C-alpha cells in the first residue's frame, strides 16, 4: 500500500525518519554525521555516521539519490550496528533437549557456524533469543550469537555479520528490508557461481529502462569519466536484483589495475527502479570508501591487491537494450507477497528477530533465511544447496 509519504516500503520519508532518530544518536554513541559526497567527482550523495566506541566498525556509510536519503541511510546503518552489538531482547539459556520438552520451536543455524566451531549438542546450554517465523507466524528460538554483531567477542561459535540486519520506522519495515537484503545476497552468490559467459550476457543498459532516476545516475557516472556496467542478477525467486560495477575508463587498458579501482554495488527490490538505483548508489558508496580511507575495516593490503582479470572482462561487456516490462516482479510489493513466494518454493524457514525496545521510534531486525545463500565470510560452510546445484557446480 502506498504510504502518505509516497514510499511503498517506508512509513515515513527519509527526512522524517532522520527527525525521529536524530535526538537519540548521542545516546547510542553516534557522535558525528558527515557529508562525503564532494570527496568524489560523481556527485551521488554519500554520508557517514561515526560511532567511536563501536564494537564492529566505527564508520557507517549511507547512500541515496538525495542528501536526505543518504544521511538517513548512514545514521540508520550506524544504529543497526550499535543495536546488534548489544541486542535489546530477552534471552533464554537452555539446552535443545529442554526446548524440545517444552514444545518450543528452534533452529541451530548450522550454515552460520564459524570455522573451527561445531553446532551445540542437545545437552549443551545455549543462550537463545525468540524470533518470528514469517511463513507460519510461530515463535522460534535461535542462538543469540547468530544475531549479534560484536567483533570484540572471542571464540564466537557463529559468523559475525551484518547480513540480513536492517532498520526501519517499524518492525515490519525493517523486516521487509532485511529479507530483501538476504534475497539480494542469495542472488549475487548464484550469479557469481554461474558460467562467466552467462554473467557477461546479463549486462543491460540502465537508460533503456526509461527510469528517470536510474538514467540520471548513469549520466552522472559517465559525465565523471567513469565506466558503468549493470548486470541483471535476478534469481528464481523473482524479485528484481542487479549488481553494478563502476571504474575509471583507464582500468580497461592499465597494465596493473588494482582491486580498489573497480567498485561494486547490489540492490534488490520489488520495484525495478529502486533495485537498480540501490545497486548504482552502493557502487558509488563503495568507491567513496576507498577515496575517504575512513573505514576502519579496510586495511593497507587491500589497496595493493591486484584486480581480477575476470572483473575487467565484465567491464568490457556490451550492455543489452531492455524495457521495463522485462523486469516485472514475480513478487508483489509487500512483505507478505515475498514470504509467500519463498513458502511456495520451499525456502523456509524465514526468521525475523527484533533487536530493539518497542518503545523506541525505530526498529532493528535480524532476518535469517538458512536456505538462502550467504555472502563470502568467516563461516565453516561457504556454499549452500542452491549454489552447489547451480551451473558450475552441477
Secondary structure, DSSP 4 states (H G I P E B T S, - for coil): ---TTS-SS-SS-HHHHHHHHHTTGGGGT--EEEE-GGGSSS---EEEEE-TT-SS-SEEEEE-SSHHHHHHHHHHHHHHHHHHHS--S-EEEE-HHHHHHTT--EE--GGGBPTT--PPPTTS-EEEEEEEETTT--EEEEEHHHH---TT-SS-SB----TTEEEESSHHHHHHHHHHHHHHHHHHHHHHTS-HHHHHHTEE-GGGGT-HHHHHHHHHHHHTTEEEEEEE---TT-S-EEEEEEEEGGGGT-SS-BGGGEEEEEEE-SSHHHHHHHHHHHHHHHHHHHHH---TT--HHHHHPBPPHHHHHHHT--PBP--GGGG--SS-SSHHHHHHHHHHTT----EEEE-S-TTSSSEEEEEE-TTS---SSS-S----HHHHTSGGG-
